[in-house]
């Protein structure tokens, strides 16, 4: 039996438009501003939570070794706020940082449930962001 995250990935790769009626139920947010007020509000709350958890859990090994860098991460969330998938799309080149980003997302989950308007239009929200671990303990942020 296939898991839900695998099915979502296959649909996304195949370019399936989702249910009859036309529009995709997998919405992806990248560096471009979200398209609706509900999505914009949800995304901003998600970003603040992840950055707060990330700064509280900045990897000691990265500080000790003065490691810094950026990576691209995909985070998939379902309507009840559950994390359905998280994976590195582009590595920072430092396994410590890549693993830390994955850990931060898992620590921050679960996220807020989708507001009603988002639930009507979205089965999976995929957030693709650049995660930046900065020099000299300047912390962590998403771009």
N, CA, C and O atoms as a GROMACS GRO file, in nm:
protein
  572
    1UNK      N    1   0.084  -0.119   0.000
    1UNK     CA    2   0.000   0.000   0.000
    1UNK      C    3   0.088   0.125   0.000
    1UNK      O    4   0.180   0.135   0.080
    2UNK      N    5   0.060   0.218  -0.088
    2UNK     CA    6   0.139   0.340  -0.097
    2UNK      C    7   0.096   0.439   0.010
    2UNK      O    8  -0.021   0.443   0.049
    3UNK      N    9   0.191   0.517   0.058
    3UNK     CA   10   0.155   0.619   0.156
    3UNK      C   11   0.108   0.746   0.086
    3UNK      O   12   0.129   0.764  -0.034
    4UNK      N   13   0.044   0.831   0.161
    4UNK     CA   14  -0.015   0.953   0.108
    4UNK      C   15   0.090   1.043   0.044
    4UNK      O   16   0.068   1.095  -0.066
    5UNK      N   17   0.202   1.063   0.111
    5UNK     CA   18   0.306   1.152   0.059
    5UNK      C   19   0.357   1.103  -0.077
    5UNK      O   20   0.380   1.184  -0.167
    6UNK      N   21   0.374   0.972  -0.093
    6UNK     CA   22   0.420   0.917  -0.220
    6UNK      C   23   0.318   0.945  -0.330
    6UNK      O   24   0.355   0.981  -0.442
    7UNK      N   25   0.190   0.927  -0.299
    7UNK     CA   26   0.085   0.954  -0.397
    7UNK      C   27   0.086   1.100  -0.440
    7UNK      O   28   0.074   1.130  -0.558
    8UNK      N   29   0.101   1.191  -0.343
    8UNK     CA   30   0.105   1.334  -0.374
    8UNK      C   31   0.223   1.365  -0.464
    8UNK      O   32   0.209   1.441  -0.560
    9UNK      N   33   0.340   1.308  -0.434
    9UNK     CA   34   0.458   1.332  -0.517
    9UNK      C   35   0.436   1.284  -0.660
    9UNK      O   36   0.473   1.352  -0.756
   10UNK      N   37   0.374   1.167  -0.675
   10UNK     CA   38   0.349   1.113  -0.808
   10UNK      C   39   0.252   1.202  -0.886
   10UNK      O   40   0.272   1.226  -1.005
   11UNK      N   41   0.148   1.250  -0.820
   11UNK     CA   42   0.053   1.339  -0.887
   11UNK      C   43   0.122   1.466  -0.931
   11UNK      O   44   0.103   1.513  -1.043
   12UNK      N   45   0.204   1.523  -0.842
   12UNK     CA   46   0.274   1.648  -0.874
   12UNK      C   47   0.368   1.629  -0.992
   12UNK      O   48   0.375   1.713  -1.081
   13UNK      N   49   0.442   1.517  -0.993
   13UNK     CA   50   0.536   1.490  -1.102
   13UNK      C   51   0.462   1.468  -1.234
   13UNK      O   52   0.510   1.508  -1.340
   14UNK      N   53   0.346   1.404  -1.227
   14UNK     CA   54   0.271   1.374  -1.349
   14UNK      C   55   0.195   1.494  -1.402
   14UNK      O   56   0.147   1.493  -1.515
   15UNK      N   57   0.185   1.598  -1.320
   15UNK     CA   58   0.112   1.717  -1.364
   15UNK      C   59  -0.038   1.697  -1.361
   15UNK      O   60  -0.110   1.769  -1.432
   16UNK      N   61  -0.088   1.603  -1.283
   16UNK     CA   62  -0.231   1.577  -1.271
   16UNK      C   63  -0.301   1.703  -1.221
   16UNK      O   64  -0.252   1.769  -1.129
   17UNK      N   65  -0.413   1.734  -1.280
   17UNK     CA   66  -0.488   1.852  -1.239
   17UNK      C   67  -0.579   1.826  -1.121
   17UNK      O   68  -0.656   1.913  -1.082
   18UNK      N   69  -0.572   1.709  -1.062
   18UNK     CA   70  -0.653   1.682  -0.944
   18UNK      C   71  -0.792   1.637  -0.982
   18UNK      O   72  -0.811   1.575  -1.087
   19UNK      N   73  -0.888   1.668  -0.897
   19UNK     CA   74  -1.023   1.618  -0.916
   19UNK      C   75  -1.090   1.679  -1.038
   19UNK      O   76  -1.048   1.784  -1.088
   20UNK      N   77  -1.197   1.614  -1.087
   20UNK     CA   78  -1.271   1.670  -1.200
   20UNK      C   79  -1.314   1.812  -1.168
   20UNK      O   80  -1.345   1.844  -1.052
   21UNK      N   81  -1.316   1.895  -1.266
   21UNK     CA   82  -1.352   2.034  -1.244
   21UNK      C   83  -1.232   2.122  -1.269
   21UNK      O   84  -1.245   2.244  -1.281
   22UNK      N   85  -1.114   2.059  -1.276
   22UNK     CA   86  -1.004   2.132  -1.332
   22UNK      C   87  -0.890   2.175  -1.246
   22UNK      O   88  -0.776   2.149  -1.286
   23UNK      N   89  -0.908   2.237  -1.133
   23UNK     CA   90  -0.792   2.297  -1.068
   23UNK      C   91  -0.722   2.199  -0.975
   23UNK      O   92  -0.785   2.114  -0.912
   24UNK      N   93  -0.592   2.212  -0.968
   24UNK     CA   94  -0.509   2.127  -0.884
   24UNK      C   95  -0.540   2.152  -0.738
   24UNK      O   96  -0.564   2.266  -0.698
   25UNK      N   97  -0.538   2.048  -0.658
   25UNK     CA   98  -0.561   2.060  -0.514
   25UNK      C   99  -0.429   2.058  -0.438
   25UNK      O  100  -0.429   2.064  -0.315
   26UNK      N  101  -0.317   2.051  -0.510
   26UNK     CA  102  -0.185   2.064  -0.450
   26UNK      C  103  -0.138   2.204  -0.485
   26UNK      O  104  -0.114   2.235  -0.602
   27UNK      N  105  -0.123   2.288  -0.384
   27UNK     CA  106  -0.078   2.426  -0.408
   27UNK      C  107   0.065   2.439  -0.359
   27UNK      O  108   0.098   2.395  -0.249
   28UNK      N  109   0.149   2.500  -0.442
   28UNK     CA  110   0.289   2.517  -0.408
   28UNK      C  111   0.319   2.665  -0.389
   28UNK      O  112   0.285   2.748  -0.474
   29UNK      N  113   0.383   2.696  -0.277
   29UNK     CA  114   0.428   2.832  -0.248
   29UNK      C  115   0.579   2.831  -0.258
   29UNK      O  116   0.646   2.753  -0.190
   30UNK      N  117   0.633   2.917  -0.343
   30UNK     CA  118   0.778   2.928  -0.356
   30UNK      C  119   0.818   3.069  -0.313
   30UNK      O  120   0.754   3.126  -0.225
   31UNK      N  121   0.921   3.124  -0.372
   31UNK     CA  122   0.967   3.258  -0.335
   31UNK      C  123   0.870   3.367  -0.375
   31UNK      O  124   0.883   3.481  -0.329
   32UNK      N  125   0.773   3.334  -0.459
   32UNK     CA  126   0.674   3.432  -0.503
   32UNK      C  127   0.569   3.447  -0.393
   32UNK      O  128   0.535   3.350  -0.325
   33UNK      N  129   0.518   3.568  -0.376
   33UNK     CA  130   0.417   3.594  -0.273
   33UNK      C  131   0.294   3.507  -0.296
   33UNK      O  132   0.252   3.488  -0.411
   34UNK      N  133   0.236   3.452  -0.188
   34UNK     CA  134   0.113   3.374  -0.201
   34UNK      C  135   0.003   3.456  -0.270
   34UNK      O  136   0.002   3.579  -0.264
   35UNK      N  137  -0.088   3.385  -0.336
   35UNK     CA  138  -0.186   3.450  -0.423
   35UNK      C  139  -0.315   3.494  -0.356
   35UNK      O  140  -0.388   3.575  -0.413
   36UNK      N  141  -0.346   3.444  -0.237
   36UNK     CA  142  -0.469   3.483  -0.169
   36UNK      C  143  -0.436   3.533  -0.030
   36UNK      O  144  -0.331   3.499   0.026
   37UNK      N  145  -0.525   3.615   0.029
   37UNK     CA  146  -0.500   3.663   0.165
   37UNK      C  147  -0.488   3.548   0.266
   37UNK      O  148  -0.404   3.552   0.356
   38UNK      N  149  -0.573   3.446   0.251
   38UNK     CA  150  -0.570   3.332   0.344
   38UNK      C  151  -0.436   3.260   0.336
   38UNK      O  152  -0.376   3.227   0.438
   39UNK      N  153  -0.392   3.235   0.213
   39UNK     CA  154  -0.265   3.166   0.193
   39UNK      C  155  -0.149   3.252   0.242
   39UNK      O  156  -0.054   3.201   0.302
   40UNK      N  157  -0.156   3.380   0.218
   40UNK     CA  158  -0.051   3.472   0.262
   40UNK      C  159  -0.041   3.472   0.415
   40UNK      O  160   0.068   3.465   0.470
   41UNK      N  161  -0.155   3.481   0.482
   41UNK     CA  162  -0.157   3.481   0.629
   41UNK      C  163  -0.104   3.348   0.682
   41UNK      O  164  -0.022   3.347   0.774
   42UNK      N  165  -0.150   3.237   0.625
   42UNK     CA  166  -0.107   3.104   0.670
   42UNK      C  167   0.044   3.089   0.652
   42UNK      O  168   0.114   3.044   0.743
   43UNK      N  169   0.092   3.127   0.534
   43UNK     CA  170   0.234   3.114   0.506
   43UNK      C  171   0.318   3.198   0.604
   43UNK      O  172   0.419   3.150   0.654
   44UNK      N  173   0.276   3.320   0.630
   44UNK     CA  174   0.352   3.407   0.721
   44UNK      C  175   0.356   3.349   0.862
   44UNK      O  176   0.460   3.354   0.928
   45UNK      N  177   0.244   3.294   0.909
   45UNK     CA  178   0.242   3.230   1.041
   45UNK      C  179   0.334   3.108   1.042
   45UNK      O  180   0.406   3.084   1.140
   46UNK      N  181   0.332   3.030   0.934
   46UNK     CA  182   0.420   2.914   0.922
   46UNK      C  183   0.567   2.957   0.928
   46UNK      O  184   0.647   2.899   1.000
   47UNK      N  185   0.601   3.060   0.850
   47UNK     CA  186   0.739   3.110   0.844
   47UNK      C  187   0.788   3.156   0.981
   47UNK      O  188   0.898   3.123   1.023
   48UNK      N  189   0.704   3.233   1.051
   48UNK     CA  190   0.743   3.281   1.185
   48UNK      C  191   0.768   3.165   1.280
   48UNK      O  192   0.865   3.166   1.356
   49UNK      N  193   0.681   3.064   1.277
   49UNK     CA  194   0.696   2.950   1.367
   49UNK      C  195   0.824   2.874   1.336
   49UNK      O  196   0.901   2.840   1.426
   50UNK      N  197   0.848   2.846   1.209
   50UNK     CA  198   0.967   2.770   1.169
   50UNK      C  199   1.094   2.847   1.206
   50UNK      O  200   1.190   2.787   1.255
   51UNK      N  201   1.096   2.977   1.183
   51UNK     CA  202   1.216   3.055   1.216
   51UNK      C  203   1.238   3.061   1.367
   51UNK      O  204   1.352   3.055   1.413
   52UNK      N  205   1.130   3.072   1.445
   52UNK     CA  206   1.144   3.072   1.591
   52UNK      C  207   1.202   2.939   1.638
   52UNK      O  208   1.298   2.936   1.715
   53UNK      N  209   1.144   2.829   1.592
   53UNK     CA  210   1.194   2.696   1.630
   53UNK      C  211   1.336   2.677   1.580
   53UNK      O  212   1.420   2.620   1.650
   54UNK      N  213   1.365   2.725   1.459
   54UNK     CA  214   1.499   2.712   1.403
   54UNK      C  215   1.604   2.787   1.483
   54UNK      O  216   1.714   2.736   1.503
   55UNK      N  217   1.571   2.907   1.528
   55UNK     CA  218   1.668   2.984   1.606
   55UNK      C  219   1.687   2.926   1.745
   55UNK      O  220   1.796   2.934   1.802
   56UNK      N  221   1.581   2.867   1.802
   56UNK     CA  222   1.593   2.801   1.932
   56UNK      C  223   1.671   2.670   1.923
   56UNK      O  224   1.730   2.626   2.021
   57UNK      N  225   1.673   2.610   1.805
   57UNK     CA  226   1.737   2.480   1.786
   57UNK      C  227   1.848   2.485   1.683
   57UNK      O  228   1.875   2.387   1.614
   58UNK      N  229   1.914   2.600   1.674
   58UNK     CA  230   2.026   2.614   1.581
   58UNK      C  231   2.128   2.507   1.615
   58UNK      O  232   2.162   2.490   1.732
   59UNK      N  233   2.179   2.434   1.517
   59UNK     CA  234   2.267   2.320   1.547
   59UNK      C  235   2.400   2.363   1.611
   59UNK      O  236   2.476   2.441   1.554
   60UNK      N  237   2.426   2.310   1.731
   60UNK     CA  238   2.552   2.340   1.801
   60UNK      C  239   2.673   2.302   1.716
   60UNK      O  240   2.773   2.374   1.714
   61UNK      N  241   2.663   2.190   1.647
   61UNK     CA  242   2.777   2.145   1.564
   61UNK      C  243   2.809   2.247   1.456
   61UNK      O  244   2.925   2.266   1.420
   62UNK      N  245   2.707   2.314   1.402
   62UNK     CA  246   2.730   2.416   1.300
   62UNK      C  247   2.799   2.537   1.361
   62UNK      O  248   2.890   2.594   1.300
   63UNK      N  249   2.756   2.577   1.480
   63UNK     CA  250   2.821   2.690   1.549
   63UNK      C  251   2.966   2.655   1.581
   63UNK      O  252   3.057   2.734   1.557
   64UNK      N  253   2.986   2.534   1.636
   64UNK     CA  254   3.121   2.492   1.677
   64UNK      C  255   3.217   2.489   1.559
   64UNK      O  256   3.335   2.522   1.574
   65UNK      N  257   3.168   2.450   1.443
   65UNK     CA  258   3.253   2.440   1.323
   65UNK      C  259   3.246   2.564   1.234
   65UNK      O  260   3.307   2.568   1.128
   66UNK      N  261   3.170   2.664   1.279
   66UNK     CA  262   3.150   2.786   1.201
   66UNK      C  263   3.097   2.755   1.060
   66UNK      O  264   3.141   2.813   0.961
   67UNK      N  265   3.001   2.662   1.055
   67UNK     CA  266   2.938   2.626   0.927
   67UNK      C  267   2.822   2.719   0.899
   67UNK      O  268   2.747   2.756   0.990
   68UNK      N  269   2.807   2.756   0.776
   68UNK     CA  270   2.692   2.834   0.734
   68UNK      C  271   2.663   2.800   0.589
   68UNK      O  272   2.749   2.749   0.518
   69UNK      N  273   2.542   2.828   0.547
   69UNK     CA  274   2.505   2.800   0.410
   69UNK      C  275   2.356   2.802   0.390
   69UNK      O  276   2.279   2.826   0.483
   70UNK      N  277   2.316   2.776   0.267
   70UNK     CA  278   2.174   2.777   0.229
   70UNK      C  279   2.137   2.646   0.163
   70UNK      O  280   2.221   2.580   0.100
   71UNK      N  281   2.012   2.608   0.177
   71UNK     CA  282   1.959   2.489   0.112
   71UNK      C  283   1.815   2.515   0.074
   71UNK      O  284   1.752   2.606   0.127
   72UNK      N  285   1.763   2.435  -0.019
   72UNK     CA  286   1.621   2.444  -0.058
   72UNK      C  287   1.550   2.323  -0.002
   72UNK      O  288   1.596   2.209  -0.015
   73UNK      N  289   1.437   2.350   0.061
   73UNK     CA  290   1.361   2.246   0.127
   73UNK      C  291   1.216   2.250   0.080
   73UNK      O  292   1.160   2.358   0.060
   74UNK      N  293   1.156   2.134   0.061
   74UNK     CA  294   1.014   2.123   0.033
   74UNK      C  295   0.945   2.072   0.159
   74UNK      O  296   0.986   1.971   0.217
   75UNK      N  297   0.841   2.142   0.200
   75UNK     CA  298   0.760   2.104   0.316
   75UNK      C  299   0.617   2.089   0.267
   75UNK      O  300   0.562   2.182   0.209
   76UNK      N  301   0.556   1.973   0.289
   76UNK     CA  302   0.417   1.949   0.247
   76UNK      C  303   0.330   1.933   0.371
   76UNK      O  304   0.361   1.856   0.462
   77UNK      N  305   0.220   2.009   0.373
   77UNK     CA  306   0.129   2.012   0.487
   77UNK      C  307  -0.011   1.980   0.436
   77UNK      O  308  -0.052   2.028   0.330
   78UNK      N  309  -0.085   1.899   0.512
   78UNK     CA  310  -0.224   1.866   0.478
   78UNK      C  311  -0.318   1.954   0.562
   78UNK      O  312  -0.274   2.018   0.657
   79UNK      N  313  -0.448   1.957   0.527
   79UNK     CA  314  -0.540   2.053   0.587
   79UNK      C  315  -0.547   2.057   0.740
   79UNK      O  316  -0.573   2.162   0.797
   80UNK      N  317  -0.524   1.945   0.807
   80UNK     CA  318  -0.529   1.950   0.954
   80UNK      C  319  -0.400   2.002   1.016
   80UNK      O  320  -0.387   2.006   1.138
   81UNK      N  321  -0.302   2.042   0.932
   81UNK     CA  322  -0.176   2.098   0.981
   81UNK      C  323  -0.066   1.995   0.996
   81UNK      O  324   0.046   2.028   1.036
   82UNK      N  325  -0.097   1.869   0.966
   82UNK     CA  326   0.001   1.762   0.977
   82UNK      C  327   0.106   1.774   0.867
   82UNK      O  328   0.075   1.806   0.752
   83UNK      N  329   0.229   1.747   0.904
   83UNK     CA  330   0.340   1.743   0.808
   83UNK      C  331   0.329   1.611   0.731
   83UNK      O  332   0.334   1.504   0.791
   84UNK      N  333   0.314   1.618   0.599
   84UNK     CA  334   0.304   1.494   0.521
   84UNK      C  335   0.434   1.460   0.450
   84UNK      O  336   0.455   1.344   0.412
   85UNK      N  337   0.522   1.559   0.430
   85UNK     CA  338   0.649   1.532   0.364
   85UNK      C  339   0.743   1.648   0.391
   85UNK      O  340   0.701   1.762   0.402
   86UNK      N  341   0.870   1.617   0.402
   86UNK     CA  342   0.975   1.718   0.409
   86UNK      C  343   1.099   1.657   0.346
   86UNK      O  344   1.137   1.544   0.379
   87UNK      N  345   1.162   1.733   0.255
   87UNK     CA  346   1.283   1.680   0.191
   87UNK      C  347   1.369   1.793   0.138
   87UNK      O  348   1.321   1.901   0.105
   88UNK      N  349   1.498   1.764   0.131
   88UNK     CA  350   1.595   1.859   0.078
   88UNK      C  351   1.591   1.850  -0.074
   88UNK      O  352   1.608   1.743  -0.131
   89UNK      N  353   1.569   1.965  -0.139
   89UNK     CA  354   1.571   1.971  -0.285
   89UNK      C  355   1.709   2.008  -0.337
   89UNK      O  356   1.754   1.956  -0.440
   90UNK      N  357   1.777   2.098  -0.266
   90UNK     CA  358   1.914   2.138  -0.300
   90UNK      C  359   1.993   2.146  -0.171
   90UNK      O  360   1.958   2.224  -0.081
   91UNK      N  361   2.097   2.069  -0.160
   91UNK     CA  362   2.178   2.062  -0.039
   91UNK      C  363   2.260   2.189  -0.017
   91UNK      O  364   2.295   2.260  -0.112
   92UNK      N  365   2.290   2.214   0.108
   92UNK     CA  366   2.381   2.324   0.145
   92UNK      C  367   2.526   2.284   0.122
   92UNK      O  368   2.615   2.369   0.119
   93UNK      N  369   2.549   2.154   0.105
   93UNK     CA  370   2.685   2.103   0.097
   93UNK      C  371   2.737   2.058   0.232
   93UNK      O  372   2.848   2.005   0.243
   94UNK      N  373   2.656   2.080   0.337
   94UNK     CA  374   2.693   2.039   0.473
   94UNK      C  375   2.580   1.953   0.529
   94UNK      O  376   2.469   2.001   0.552
   95UNK      N  377   2.608   1.827   0.550
   95UNK     CA  378   2.505   1.736   0.601
   95UNK      C  379   2.446   1.786   0.732
   95UNK      O  380   2.327   1.769   0.757
   96UNK      N  381   2.529   1.846   0.817
   96UNK     CA  382   2.481   1.897   0.946
   96UNK      C  383   2.368   1.998   0.924
   96UNK      O  384   2.267   1.994   0.994
   97UNK      N  385   2.385   2.088   0.829
   97UNK     CA  386   2.284   2.191   0.803
   97UNK      C  387   2.159   2.131   0.738
   97UNK      O  388   2.047   2.166   0.775
   98UNK      N  389   2.178   2.040   0.644
   98UNK     CA  390   2.063   1.976   0.579
   98UNK      C  391   1.980   1.900   0.682
   98UNK      O  392   1.858   1.911   0.684
   99UNK      N  393   2.047   1.821   0.767
   99UNK     CA  394   1.976   1.745   0.870
   99UNK      C  395   1.909   1.838   0.971
   99UNK      O  396   1.800   1.809   1.019
  100UNK      N  397   1.975   1.949   1.003
  100UNK     CA  398   1.917   2.045   1.098
  100UNK      C  399   1.788   2.104   1.042
  100UNK      O  400   1.691   2.120   1.116
  101UNK      N  401   1.786   2.137   0.914
  101UNK     CA  402   1.665   2.193   0.854
  101UNK      C  403   1.550   2.093   0.861
  101UNK      O  404   1.437   2.130   0.895
  102UNK      N  405   1.577   1.968   0.830
  102UNK     CA  406   1.474   1.864   0.839
  102UNK      C  407   1.424   1.851   0.982
  102UNK      O  408   1.304   1.839   1.007
  103UNK      N  409   1.517   1.852   1.076
  103UNK     CA  410   1.482   1.840   1.219
  103UNK      C  411   1.397   1.959   1.264
  103UNK      O  412   1.300   1.941   1.338
  104UNK      N  413   1.433   2.078   1.222
  104UNK     CA  414   1.359   2.199   1.261
  104UNK      C  415   1.214   2.190   1.216
  104UNK      O  416   1.123   2.221   1.293
  105UNK      N  417   1.191   2.148   1.092
  105UNK     CA  418   1.053   2.135   1.043
  105UNK      C  419   0.977   2.033   1.125
  105UNK      O  420   0.862   2.057   1.163
  106UNK      N  421   1.039   1.920   1.154
  106UNK     CA  422   0.971   1.816   1.231
  106UNK      C  423   0.941   1.863   1.373
  106UNK      O  424   0.837   1.830   1.429
  107UNK      N  425   1.033   1.941   1.432
  107UNK     CA  426   1.009   1.996   1.566
  107UNK      C  427   0.895   2.098   1.564
  107UNK      O  428   0.817   2.106   1.658
  108UNK      N  429   0.887   2.177   1.458
  108UNK     CA  430   0.784   2.282   1.448
  108UNK      C  431   0.645   2.225   1.422
  108UNK      O  432   0.544   2.288   1.456
  109UNK      N  433   0.637   2.107   1.362
  109UNK     CA  434   0.508   2.044   1.332
  109UNK      C  435   0.443   1.994   1.461
  109UNK      O  436   0.514   1.964   1.557
  110UNK      N  437   0.312   1.986   1.466
  110UNK     CA  438   0.219   2.017   1.358
  110UNK      C  439   0.201   2.168   1.344
  110UNK      O  440   0.232   2.245   1.434
  111UNK      N  441   0.150   2.206   1.231
  111UNK     CA  442   0.124   2.346   1.202
  111UNK      C  443  -0.025   2.373   1.219
  111UNK      O  444  -0.103   2.281   1.243
  112UNK      N  445  -0.064   2.498   1.206
  112UNK     CA  446  -0.206   2.533   1.220
  112UNK      C  447  -0.288   2.465   1.111
  112UNK      O  448  -0.242   2.449   0.998
  113UNK      N  449  -0.411   2.426   1.144
  113UNK     CA  450  -0.500   2.375   1.040
  113UNK      C  451  -0.526   2.485   0.936
  113UNK      O  452  -0.520   2.604   0.968
  114UNK      N  453  -0.555   2.444   0.814
  114UNK     CA  454  -0.586   2.542   0.710
  114UNK      C  455  -0.716   2.614   0.746
  114UNK      O  456  -0.808   2.553   0.800
  115UNK      N  457  -0.724   2.744   0.716
  115UNK     CA  458  -0.852   2.814   0.733
  115UNK      C  459  -0.955   2.758   0.634
  115UNK      O  460  -0.918   2.697   0.534
  116UNK      N  461  -1.084   2.780   0.661
  116UNK     CA  462  -1.189   2.721   0.576
  116UNK      C  463  -1.172   2.746   0.426
  116UNK      O  464  -1.191   2.654   0.347
  117UNK      N  465  -1.138   2.867   0.386
  117UNK     CA  466  -1.124   2.897   0.243
  117UNK      C  467  -1.011   2.814   0.181
  117UNK      O  468  -1.026   2.764   0.069
  118UNK      N  469  -0.901   2.797   0.252
  118UNK     CA  470  -0.791   2.713   0.200
  118UNK      C  471  -0.834   2.568   0.192
  118UNK      O  472  -0.799   2.498   0.097
  119UNK      N  473  -0.909   2.521   0.291
  119UNK     CA  474  -0.955   2.382   0.291
  119UNK      C  475  -1.041   2.351   0.169
  119UNK      O  476  -1.036   2.240   0.115
  120UNK      N  477  -1.119   2.449   0.125
  120UNK     CA  478  -1.206   2.427   0.009
  120UNK      C  479  -1.126   2.407  -0.119
  120UNK      O  480  -1.173   2.343  -0.213
  121UNK      N  481  -1.005   2.462  -0.124
  121UNK     CA  482  -0.928   2.462  -0.248
  121UNK      C  483  -0.797   2.385  -0.243
  121UNK      O  484  -0.731   2.369  -0.346
  122UNK      N  485  -0.758   2.336  -0.126
  122UNK     CA  486  -0.624   2.280  -0.111
  122UNK      C  487  -0.627   2.151  -0.030
  122UNK      O  488  -0.677   2.148   0.083
  123UNK      N  489  -0.573   2.044  -0.088
  123UNK     CA  490  -0.556   1.919  -0.015
  123UNK      C  491  -0.415   1.907   0.041
  123UNK      O  492  -0.393   1.845   0.145
  124UNK      N  493  -0.319   1.966  -0.028
  124UNK     CA  494  -0.179   1.964   0.016
  124UNK      C  495  -0.119   2.101  -0.016
  124UNK      O  496  -0.131   2.151  -0.128
  125UNK      N  497  -0.053   2.159   0.083
  125UNK     CA  498   0.021   2.284   0.062
  125UNK      C  499   0.168   2.249   0.062
  125UNK      O  500   0.221   2.200   0.162
  126UNK      N  501   0.235   2.274  -0.050
  126UNK     CA  502   0.379   2.252  -0.059
  126UNK      C  503   0.449   2.386  -0.051
  126UNK      O  504   0.423   2.477  -0.130
  127UNK      N  505   0.537   2.398   0.046
  127UNK     CA  506   0.613   2.521   0.064
  127UNK      C  507   0.758   2.490   0.028
  127UNK      O  508   0.821   2.404   0.091
  128UNK      N  509   0.810   2.560  -0.072
  128UNK     CA  510   0.949   2.543  -0.113
  128UNK      C  511   1.020   2.673  -0.080
  128UNK      O  512   0.987   2.779  -0.133
  129UNK      N  513   1.119   2.662   0.008
  129UNK     CA  514   1.190   2.781   0.055
  129UNK      C  515   1.339   2.755   0.059
  129UNK      O  516   1.385   2.641   0.069
  130UNK      N  517   1.413   2.865   0.052
  130UNK     CA  518   1.556   2.860   0.079
  130UNK      C  519   1.573   2.880   0.228
  130UNK      O  520   1.520   2.975   0.286
  131UNK      N  521   1.646   2.790   0.289
  131UNK     CA  522   1.675   2.798   0.433
  131UNK      C  523   1.818   2.845   0.447
  131UNK      O  524   1.909   2.791   0.385
  132UNK      N  525   1.838   2.946   0.528
  132UNK     CA  526   1.969   3.008   0.540
  132UNK      C  527   2.018   2.999   0.684
  132UNK      O  528   1.958   3.054   0.776
  133UNK      N  529   2.129   2.928   0.702
  133UNK     CA  530   2.200   2.924   0.830
  133UNK      C  531   2.313   3.024   0.817
  133UNK      O  532   2.402   3.009   0.732
  134UNK      N  533   2.309   3.128   0.902
  134UNK     CA  534   2.400   3.241   0.883
  134UNK      C  535   2.524   3.232   0.971
  134UNK      O  536   2.527   3.161   1.071
  135UNK      N  537   2.627   3.308   0.930
  135UNK     CA  538   2.756   3.312   0.999
  135UNK      C  539   2.744   3.364   1.142
  135UNK      O  540   2.651   3.435   1.177
  136UNK      N  541   2.842   3.324   1.222
  136UNK     CA  542   2.868   3.383   1.353
  136UNK      C  543   2.745   3.388   1.443
  136UNK      O  544   2.725   3.486   1.514
  137UNK      N  545   2.664   3.285   1.439
  137UNK     CA  546   2.549   3.281   1.528
  137UNK      C  547   2.442   3.384   1.497
  137UNK      O  548   2.359   3.414   1.582
  138UNK      N  549   2.444   3.440   1.375
  138UNK     CA  550   2.341   3.537   1.338
  138UNK      C  551   2.206   3.468   1.322
  138UNK      O  552   2.106   3.535   1.296
  139UNK      N  553   2.203   3.339   1.336
  139UNK     CA  554   2.076   3.268   1.336
  139UNK      C  555   2.037   3.206   1.204
  139UNK      O  556   2.119   3.183   1.115
  140UNK      N  557   1.910   3.182   1.197
  140UNK     CA  558   1.850   3.105   1.089
  140UNK      C  559   1.730   3.181   1.036
  140UNK      O  560   1.660   3.248   1.112
  141UNK      N  561   1.706   3.171   0.906
  141UNK     CA  562   1.584   3.228   0.848
  141UNK      C  563   1.551   3.157   0.718
  141UNK      O  564   1.634   3.088   0.660
  142UNK      N  565   1.426   3.176   0.675
  142UNK     CA  566   1.386   3.124   0.544
  142UNK      C  567   1.368   3.242   0.451
  142UNK      O  568   1.331   3.351   0.493
  143UNK      N  569   1.397   3.220   0.324
  143UNK     CA  570   1.383   3.326   0.222
  143UNK      C  571   1.280   3.285   0.120
  143UNK      O  572   1.254   3.360   0.026
   0.00000   0.00000   0.00000
